[in-house]
Amino acid sequence: MPEEVAPEQTVSIVIPTYNEADGIGDLIRRLRALAGQDPALEIVVADGQSTDATAALAQAAGARVVPCPRKGRAAQLNFGAAAATGAILYFLHADSYPPPGFVAAVRQAVAAGYGSGCYRLAFDHQHWLLQGSAWFTRFDVNLFRFGDQSLFVRRDVFERAGGYSEKLLVMEDQEIITRLRRYSRFRVLPGVVTTSARKYLANGVIRLQSIFGLICVLYRLGVSQANLVRVYRRLIRQDKL
């Protein structure tokens, strides 16, 4: 019999998707297997009008699919959060896999007084640059926060911070961290989320890391979102912006 969970410990996993039919079913089945029979856990897929079978496959695997009126990660994450029922929101990319025990670890962190946090990062490819980049995510420094690390946040903290900024199509995952820290303690959990290196392999690892570095510098210099998106689309192959 599953142990009863207090209302403040209910968890909603929110996954933004756009044409993720190749992997969304496997991810949701994996999440279900890791979480076990947990009645206080739900999986919400915020789909950005996919043109493939993403929505059907996600639903068949056990997720609740909410079709989003707007495509864009920030808009989809906010829409999914609004549709979710959990007191704890856990935002996860569609090509990233959290470690065993992740639900319990997130609940323990919240019970210990942390309002938000993430895991360290690992890639499913052994390229030295990817491994080196992932190593730095163990440090509690905003510069080393990436959306691929996933993000847990108490709903009240998320709402007080204003959610994701829908004005941002680039760097929205990093921008929200600064605002969340104003309202609660942030925790980098000791495990790792393993994310796909597919975009790096499609674009070249060193080339793509250099592009991401450039975009990060331009963002911090105050370059407009329109220009950042223009750089992203021009330089990155197989993007989904």
C-alpha positions in Angstrom: 0.0 0.0 0.0 1.6 3.4 -1.0 2.5 5.6 1.9 0.1 8.6 2.3 1.7 11.9 1.2 0.8 15.3 2.7 -0.9 17.8 0.4 2.2 20.1 0.4 4.3 17.2 -0.9 2.2 16.4 -4.0 4.4 16.6 -7.1 3.5 17.5 -10.7 6.1 16.7 -13.3 5.7 19.3 -16.2 7.3 18.4 -19.5 7.1 20.9 -22.5 7.1 19.1 -25.8 7.2 19.8 -29.5 7.6 16.9 -31.9 9.1 14.5 -29.4 7.4 11.4 -30.6 10.7 9.5 -30.8 11.3 9.6 -27.1 8.3 10.9 -25.1 6.7 7.5 -24.5 10.0 6.0 -23.2 10.5 9.0 -20.9 7.1 8.8 -19.3 7.3 5.0 -18.8 10.7 5.5 -17.2 9.4 8.2 -14.9 6.5 6.0 -13.9 8.9 3.1 -13.2 11.2 5.3 -11.1 8.3 6.8 -9.1 6.4 3.5 -8.5 2.8 3.6 -7.4 2.7 7.1 -6.1 -0.8 8.5 -6.0 0.5 12.0 -5.2 2.5 12.3 -8.4 1.2 13.4 -11.8 2.9 13.8 -15.2 1.7 16.8 -17.3 2.8 17.1 -20.9 2.4 20.7 -22.1 2.4 20.2 -25.9 3.2 23.1 -28.2 1.0 22.0 -31.1 3.2 19.1 -32.2 2.7 17.9 -35.8 3.7 14.3 -35.0 2.3 11.7 -32.5 3.8 13.3 -29.4 0.5 14.0 -27.7 -1.0 10.5 -28.4 2.1 8.7 -27.3 2.4 10.7 -24.1 -1.2 10.0 -23.2 -0.9 6.3 -24.0 2.2 6.1 -21.7 0.2 7.6 -18.7 0.7 11.4 -18.9 -2.0 14.0 -18.9 -1.6 16.1 -22.0 -2.6 19.7 -22.1 -2.5 21.3 -25.6 -0.9 24.8 -25.3 -2.3 27.7 -27.3 1.2 29.1 -27.7 4.4 27.4 -28.7 7.5 28.3 -26.8 9.1 26.7 -23.8 8.3 29.5 -21.3 4.7 29.7 -22.3 4.3 26.0 -22.3 5.9 25.6 -18.9 3.6 28.3 -17.4 0.6 26.7 -19.1 1.5 23.2 -17.8 2.1 24.6 -14.3 -1.3 26.3 -14.3 -3.0 23.0 -15.3 -1.0 20.9 -12.8 -2.4 20.1 -9.3 0.8 19.5 -7.3 2.1 21.7 -4.6 5.6 21.0 -5.9 6.3 21.6 -9.6 9.1 19.6 -11.3 10.0 21.0 -14.7 11.8 18.4 -17.0 12.9 18.6 -20.6 11.6 15.8 -22.9 15.1 14.4 -23.6 16.3 14.4 -20.0 16.1 11.6 -17.4 16.3 12.2 -13.6 18.0 9.7 -11.3 16.4 7.0 -9.3 14.7 8.3 -6.1 14.3 11.8 -7.6 10.7 12.3 -6.3 11.7 11.4 -2.7 14.8 13.7 -3.0 12.8 16.6 -4.2 10.2 16.1 -1.4 13.0 15.9 1.2 14.6 19.1 -0.1 11.3 21.0 0.1 10.7 19.6 3.6 14.1 20.8 4.6 13.2 24.4 3.7 14.3 24.7 0.1 11.8 26.4 -2.2 13.5 25.5 -5.4 16.5 23.6 -6.8 17.8 21.4 -9.5 20.1 18.4 -10.2 23.6 18.4 -11.5 23.9 17.6 -15.2 25.3 14.7 -17.2 25.2 13.9 -20.9 24.6 10.6 -22.6 27.8 11.1 -24.6 31.4 11.0 -23.4 32.9 13.9 -25.3 35.4 15.6 -23.1 33.8 19.1 -23.6 30.4 17.9 -22.6 31.8 16.1 -19.5 33.7 19.2 -18.5 30.8 21.4 -19.0 28.6 19.1 -16.9 31.1 19.0 -14.1 30.7 22.7 -13.3 27.0 22.2 -12.7 27.8 20.9 -9.2 28.5 24.5 -8.1 25.7 26.7 -6.8 26.3 29.5 -9.2 23.7 30.9 -11.5 26.1 30.9 -14.5 26.1 27.1 -14.3 22.3 26.7 -14.3 20.8 25.1 -17.4 17.3 23.9 -18.1 18.5 20.4 -18.9 19.3 20.1 -15.1 15.5 20.1 -14.5 14.0 22.4 -11.8 11.9 21.8 -8.8 10.0 24.6 -7.2 7.2 25.0 -4.6 4.1 26.3 -6.4 3.8 29.3 -4.0 7.4 30.3 -4.8 6.9 29.9 -8.5 3.8 32.1 -8.4 5.4 34.8 -6.3 8.3 34.9 -8.7 5.9 35.3 -11.6 6.7 32.1 -13.4 8.8 31.9 -16.5 9.1 35.0 -18.5 7.2 34.5 -21.7 9.0 37.4 -23.3 12.1 35.1 -23.5 12.5 32.5 -26.1 16.2 32.1 -25.3 17.7 31.9 -21.7 14.3 31.6 -20.0 15.6 28.6 -18.0 18.5 30.5 -16.6 16.7 33.8 -16.1 14.1 32.4 -13.7 16.7 31.2 -11.2 17.6 34.7 -10.2 14.0 35.5 -9.4 13.3 32.3 -7.6 16.3 32.9 -5.2 14.6 36.1 -4.0 11.8 34.1 -2.5 13.4 30.9 -1.2 16.6 29.0 -0.6 17.9 27.1 -3.7 19.4 23.6 -3.6 21.6 21.8 -6.1 20.8 18.1 -5.4 23.8 15.7 -5.5 22.5 13.3 -8.2 22.5 14.0 -12.0 19.9 14.4 -14.7 21.2 12.7 -17.8 20.3 14.6 -20.9 20.6 13.8 -24.6 23.6 15.1 -26.6 21.6 14.9 -29.8 21.7 18.6 -30.6 25.5 18.6 -30.0 26.0 15.7 -32.2 23.9 17.2 -35.0 25.8 20.5 -34.8 29.2 19.5 -33.7 30.0 19.5 -29.9 32.7 22.3 -29.9 30.8 24.4 -32.5 27.5 24.2 -30.5 29.1 24.9 -27.2 30.7 27.9 -28.7 27.4 29.1 -30.1 25.8 28.7 -26.6 28.6 30.6 -25.1 28.2 33.4 -27.6 24.4 33.6 -26.9 25.0 33.7 -23.2 27.5 36.6 -23.5 25.1 38.5 -25.8 22.3 37.9 -23.4 24.3 39.3 -20.5 25.3 42.3 -22.6 21.6 43.1 -23.0 21.1 42.1 -26.6 17.4 41.9 -27.5 15.5 38.6 -27.6 14.7 39.2 -31.3 18.4 39.3 -32.1 19.3 36.4 -29.8 16.6 34.3 -31.5 17.9 35.4 -34.9 21.4 34.2 -33.9 20.1 31.0 -32.5 18.1 30.1 -35.6 20.8 31.1 -38.0 23.6 29.1 -36.4 21.9 26.1 -34.8 20.7 23.2 -36.9 17.6 21.2 -35.9 16.4 23.8 -33.4 12.8 23.9 -32.2 12.4 27.6 -31.5 
